Amino acid sequence: AQSVTQLDSHVSVSEGTPVLLRCNYSSSYSPSLFWYVQHPNKGLQLLLKYTSAATLVKGINGFEAEFKKSETSFHLTKPSAHMSDAAEYFCVVSDQRNTGKLIFGQGTTLQVKP
Amino acid sequence: DGGITQSPKYLFRKEGQNVTLSCEQNLNHDAMYWYRQDPGQGLRLIYYSQIVNDFQKGDIAEGYSVSREKKESFPLTVTSAQKNPTAFYLCASSILGTGDEQFFGPGTRLTVL
């Protein structure tokens, strides 16, 4: 069965410093992986997705993630944090049985300090 | 503009009452989903539908019901059998229901008084 683990429930950075949000996944097959962002009391917005093409995936707002099969990781990074990046981030893996279902991590809250 | 709309944004319910949350999409997506989100937790799947007039239970379907009479609509009813219904409810849709990305609505916050 697939699963996804976000290694940090809370990350705090200063504005202008790099962001690293860690995600490990478990899957028997090459999965589709996603990062979503959620601002308070809002829906989720797709940041980026990996679907077995390039292992380094670029997303919106300067975020990128690297798929590392040997480490079963899909960490999210950004070179320089902005105050508007403060939000909840979810790492997500697709259900390999092609049901259309997504499996969500528990989320990481990113705090950006001025 | 294409997208997913959910209404109402905030909903208050007395214990023992059923309440229906609306979800409409004009993206022409085949699949639609309902999730529940509680503080500090990820999203949990309630129900999903890959085609009109068909739907499947998710991980926490007890106390909920859905219908899919039209492609663009997937309403969720929270029944009195749901023991702890206070939560943030999110509706989503996707193109083929085959593990592709899902597009989310803005959510409905339900509070039971």
Interface residues (C-beta under 8 A of the other chain):
Chain A: S9 S32 F34 Y36 N41 K42 G43 L44 Q45 L46 K49 F90 S94 D95 Q96 N98 T99 G100 K101 L102 F104 G105 Q106 G107
Chain B: I4 Q6 A31 Y33 G40 Q41 G42 L43 L45 Y48 Q50 Q56 G58 F88 L90 A92 S94 L96 G97 T98 G99 D100 E101 Q102 F103 F104 G105 P106 G107 R109
